[in-house]
Amino acid sequence: MNIFSRTAFATFGFAISAQSLASPSVADDTRDVDHVMEAFHEAVTTRDGGRLEALFLPKANLFNVLDDGRLATAKAKSPDAGKVRVNSAHEFAEFVSSSMQSLDPVHSNVWVTSDGVVATVYFDFVFSMGGKATNAGNETWQLVKDEKGWRIASIAFSSRVPKG
């Protein structure tokens, strides 16, 4: 089993190389877990929903778990609001594509565990829209390696108001 920390992400963020911007492809994006993470970041920041959706398995879901403060705010707006929100990868890609604001997910304290065919990524994140931090929490990805490369099977993340 391969377990290691990616503290370089915390220090340097996701560096976007000229080569990856020149001609991203699914094969390049899914070569290894690092490439999936870099492609995810680039697809979100460039609002490329098609590229983003290609990183996921069909029918992949995102699970957003609200902390108590966020749940209280959601219930104030809609009494039926639940603590866990489930969206498809397709819905997330549509949100990214249609956003009129800049988007920037910053990942830090990244840990990857893999046996070569399944992987788990765990990290802290701050998600910014329009240059303002709008969400923070912890996030975990479940990935599988299929015939085309690494794909995200699911994402679960907590939602809390960012500090600061």
Secondary structure by P-SEA (a helix, b strand, c coil): cbbbbccccccccbbbbcccccccccccccccaaaaaaaaaaaaaaccaaaaaaacccbbbbbbbbcaaaaaaaaaaccccccbbbbcaaaaaaaaaaccbbbbbbbcbbbbbbccccccccbbbbbbccccccbbbbbbbbbbbccccccccccccccccccc
